[in-house]
Amino acid sequence: MVAYSGGVDSTFLAYIASQVVGDRMVCVLVDSPLVPRKEVNFAVRIASQMGLPLRIIQVNELKEPQISRNSFDRCYFCKFKRYSLLREFAMTNGFSVLLDGSTASDAIDYRPGWLAIQEIGVKTPLKDVGFYKDEIRTISRELGLPTANKPSSPCLATRVPYGQLLDLRDLGMIESAENILHELGYEDVRVRHHLCEVETPSGVGLELRDKTGVPKKELYLARIELKPSDFERFWREGHGNVVVEFLRNVGYTWVTLDLAGYRKGSYDL
């Protein structure tokens, strides 16, 4: 059984597994509020296109306080929850081996979830043989897999600073914000989601209000990360104004462009 997300690594692993054991394998996709809808839809479409057997299980990690409070080790608890469910599914349905698409590249980055995968006993053949992400992309292109050039898309929680609570409304704002940027043609993009709590001094007689006149104590800032090579196009084609208007309509008060550009794990300082 392959833990499948429709990404570069898990799709490659699922393809190889299907070639080796045929119909004795299955892909299982975890559908969660932390996964963008477009990623779920893409994964389902690719599995169908490639003829990979697919099952989907539902989970809402936000019901777990250890995950929703978004501590520095959130990823450990999230992975433990997901892979516990996957292991249970595997055992219930007669699968003796659970595979994950982690690679040698994952060992380089901050991955607290890796410990949970080890504890549960998930097999990671790509990592075990030393495959790096770039190598998997190269081989995927040679095999003609449709995911060879697919950008990485980690869960929506990675857009929220550690310690800031996770909830469905915030995740929906992030997803909508990134969707409009994808629609405008930007692939490598992140919208970092910052909550700014406002305290009105007593006796001042002033309140911060939104454009409808409703008093607000919580304001949201969107910090957009694009590739620096996309900056000039972003302004030349007027996308800045489009994005600002759209993001304000989904709930952001301030919209900023991070001059450091897109980079993975910008909260993992």
N, C-alpha and C positions, 0 to 999 in steps of 0.2 A: 504494500500500500504506500502510495507516494503522497506526502503532504504537498499539495499543488496550489499555486497562486496565479499561474499564468505568466509569471515572470521568466526572465532568461534562464535562470538556474533550474527551477523546478520543472519547467517545460522540457528542457534538455534531459533532465534526469528521468522524467516520465516517458519521454520518447525512447531512451536507451532501455529502460525497464520493459517497455512494451515489446521491444525487439528481442529481448533476452527471454522473457517468460510468457510472452503472448497474452492470452486472455486470463492468465492467473494473476494479473495485476489490476489495480484500480487507482484512480486519482481521487483525492478527497479535498474539496475546497471548503475552507472555513469562511462563512459569510457573517460579517460582524459590522457594527457601527463604526469601527476603526478603519474599515476598508472602504475606499471610495467606490461608489456604485459603478462608475465606468470601468474600474479594474475588475470587479466581479463579472460584469457583462462581457468584458474582453476575454477573461479566463474561460468562461463558458463557451464563447464563440470559437476560441482557438482549440479547445478540447474537442468540440464537434468537428471542426475543420480537419484535425489531425486523426480523428477516429479514436481518441483516447476515452476509455470508459470513465465517467465522472459521477461522483456523488457529492452532495452539498450538505453540510451541517451548519446549523444556526447557533450562534453564541453571542451573548451581550456581556462583554467583559466589564462594562461600566457598572454592573451590579456588584462588582467586587471592590470594596473600599481600598484594598491594597493596589488596585489598578487605577481607579478613578481619582485618587488623591495625587497621582502622578509624581511619585517620589523618584529619586535618582535610579532606583532599581525596579521601576515599573515594568520594564521589558522582561525581567525575570519572572514576575508573577503572571504577566500576560502570556508568555510562552508556556509556563507551567500549566496554566488553565487550558490553553488551546491543545497542547500536546497530550495532556491527560485525557481530554475528550477524544482526540484522534486515536490514542492507544486503546481506549475503551471501545471505540467504533471498530478498530482492527480486530480486537479479540472477539467481539460479539459476532463479527461477520467472517471469522475464520481466516484472517490474514496473520501470518506469523512474524512478518517483518514490516516495520514502519520506517520509511526513508524520508530524509529531509535534504533539500538542495543546498545546504550551507557549503561554502567553498573555502579554499585557503585564504582568499581575500578577506573573508569575514573575521578571520583570526587577527587581522591587523587592526580593525576598527574596534571601538568600544561596543561590546556585545554582551550585556549582562544576561540576555536570554539564552546564551550558549550553555550556561551551567544547567539551566532547566532541561534543555534538550538532552544533555548527558545524563542527568539524574533519572530521566524517564526511560532511557535506554534506546533512544532513536538512533538509527544508523545514518551516517553522513558520508556516503562513498565518495562524493566529489572532493570533499575536504580531505578524506583519508588518503587519497592518491595524489593530493597536491595540486588539484586543478584551481587555477585563478580565473577570476571573472573574464578577463580579456581572452583567455584561451577558450573558455566556453562560448563566448561570442563568436570567435573565429571558427570553431568546429560547427557551431549552429549554422553559420552562413554556408559552410561547405555542405552541410546536410540539407540546406534549404528550409530550415525551420523559420516560421514567421516571427519569432521573438528575438532573433539574433541582434537586432539594433534597438530593441525596446528599452527606453529609459527606465531607471530604477524608480520604484514607487513605494517607499516604506509607509507604514500605517500613519493615519492622520494625527495620532498622538505626538509624533515626532515634530510637529509644527508648533507645539505648545511648550513654553518653558517649564522645566521641572518645578514642582511645587504649586503650580496653577492647576486647579481642579479641572477635570475633564467632564464635559457634559454634551448632550446631543446637539444643543443649539450651537455651541461653539464649533463642534466638528462640522456641522452643516454649513456654517459661515466659511470655514476654511475650504471645504470641498467646492462650494459655489465660486469662491474667489479663484481657486486654481483652475476650475473648469473654464472660466472666461478667458484666462491666459492661454490655456491649451487651445481653445477655439480660435484665438488670434494667432496661433502658430508657434507658440513658445513651448518647447518640450521639456527642457531641463529647467524647472521652476519650482520654487517653494514659496508659500505664503506663511510666514511666521506670525503667530497669533498672540498678541499681548493685551492683557487686561490691565487697565489703568483705573484704580479706585480713587474717587475724588471725595475729599472731606471738605464741606463748606464750613468755614469758621463761624462759631455761634456769634450772633449779634451783628453780623455784617449786613444781613438783609439781602444777600445775593444768592442765587441758585444757578448752577450750570444746567442748561436745558438743551434738549435736542431741537432739530429744526421744526418739530411740531409743537414745541412749547412745553413738552413734558419734562419735569425735573429728572435728572439722572445722577446717579452716584457711581455707576460703572460705565466706563468708556473703553472702546476697543481700538487698538492700533494694528494695522496690517503692515508687516515688513516684507516686501517682495524681494525675493532673490532671483535674479536672472543671470544668465551668462553675460559677462562684460561685453562680449562681442554683439549682444543683442540690444545694448543700451541705445545706440544711435538709432536703430530701427524703431525702438519703442517710442521715441519722441518724434522722429521724422514722420511716421505714419499716423501720428495722433492717438496712439494707443493709451498714452498716459491719461488723457482726459476720459476716454471710454472706461478704463479700469477704475478710475477714481469714482466716477458716477455710479458704476455698477456696485462697487464695494460699499459705498455709502448706503446704497439701497438695501444691501443685505445685512447692515448693522454696524459697519466700521465708521468711526468718527474721523480717524486720521489714516491716511494711506501714504506709505513711504517706500522709496526704492533703496535697497541696501547697496551702497557703493562698493562693498567688498565682493558683491556678486554671489552667484550660486555656489554653494559648497555643501557637501554632505555633513550631517551631524554638527551644525553650527551651534547647537546648545550643549554639545559634549565638550566643554572647555577643559 
